[in-house]
Amino acid sequence: MTEQISPARAIHGVIRVPGDKSISHRYAMLAAIAQGESEIYNYSTGADCASTLSCLEALGARHGFSNLNGHSVLKMHGKGLAGLAAPHEVLDAGNSGSTIRMLSGILAAQPFTSEIGGDESLSKRPMGRIMSPLAEMGARIDASDRQCPPLRIHGSALHGIDYSLPIPSAQVKSCVLLAGLHANGETTVRERITTRDHTEIALRELGADITLEPRFARIRGGIQLSAKRLFVPGDISSAAFFIVAALVAREADLIVTSVGLNPTRTVILDVLRSMGAMIKLLHVEEANGELIGNLQIRTSRIRGGVIEGPTTAALIDEIPILSVLGALSEEGLIVRNAAELRVKETDRIDALARNFRAMGITAATTADGIEIPGKQKFRAATVQSYGDHRIAMAFSIAGLAADGPCFIEGAEAASISFPEFYATLQEIAIV
């Protein structure tokens, strides 16, 4: 699908973004192994989270959607820690790295053998980082020579370990904790750099015996989880595209409602404000241990800056849209320590560079980053999504600032996390 993006002179309106993708994955998995029926409000509409539901259904955890007072509600019938059933076919994680990495932690402890794979893109993504700690816990997993999917997981009795993450990754941390929930004894995960803590919060909410300290989590295995009513906040990573659209518009007044404000995810707001962004917090509340609030964004003069070290790890999903912002900023943007971008849905560093060139933007890439001078102007062009939702959406925002209509080829990739993206963009972009 090719989407045409016309330059916008203003951004105005009130929007609500889909439920947080990261939290949706976790709530669905935990509800599937809890006892009883959980209700999950505002579950993500993205294809990735649908892949998680499909896998759980194949494992015997039935689910269904209903509508309550205009709100979509996912009802998940939990099977308990030992209640999942052997699937009759290969589990299909689609394009979702979150699905395969986190669900593998649960599958490793089941009394059956399962196989999980995905699409062509996922089949190229390395899984050694989860295979190693799971093997330490007693699991046996077969994969290709390059440790890529599909994974054949021979479920077995696991034992707790004390594991230090070699590379910051909330998915790997979650995988180990989910395996630890089923394991004998205690499982400890330590991290040098803080990553998103949605799994830890959700485990605590559903009754797990988990101890949390900064960059430290310890879980005791064998404790049954209890079903609960859960609300998924709006995805701040999805909101980031519209935030940037408003910041760089000639005129803007945008409100994004019910956005997740977990401190491990709001680095994006801190960094934008440090660059000069006018972002106002209008309201804050808490639901299931997660902070939620409304944001108001207005046109701002953005200085630019440097993203590196722990900040890069915290912003890894937002780097594509921040790179677009960097080209329009006063001083430009330098991104370092982002080698993880090379093994996402596509090589995002390479995808950024290719599309920048197509739109007349100068950028220099390194092995683990990209440098983008400021005060540049986007030229009308046709760009590629490379099958990556964040690349498709980032360059759609770039198109709003171009000197003529732009075309996004493979625009359907946005549906991986945000099927309503283009409709929402049309609502707020005044051409």
Buried (B, 14 or more C-beta within 10 A) or exposed (E): EEBEBBBBEBBBBEBBBBBBBBBBBBBBBBBBBBBEBBBBBBBBBBBBBBBBBBBBBBBBBEBEEEEEEEEBBBBBBBBEBEBBEEBEEBBBBBBBBBBBBBBBBBBBBBEEBBBBBBBEBBBBBBBEBBBBBBEBBBBBBEBEEEBBBBBBBBBBEBBBBEBEBEEBBBBBBBBBBBBBBBBBEBBBBBBEBBBBBBBBBBBBBBBBBBEBEEBEBBBBBEBBBEBBEBBBBBBBBBBBBBBBBBBBBEEBBBBBBBBBBBEBBBBBBBBBEEBBBBBEEEEEEEBBBBBBBBBBBBBBEBBBBBBBEBBBBBBBBBBBBBBBBBBBBEBBBBBBBBBBBEBBBBBBBBBBBBBBEBBBBEBEBEEBBBBBBBEBEBBBBBBBBBBBBBBBBBBBBBBBBBEEBBBBBBBBBBBBBBBBBBEBBEEBBEE
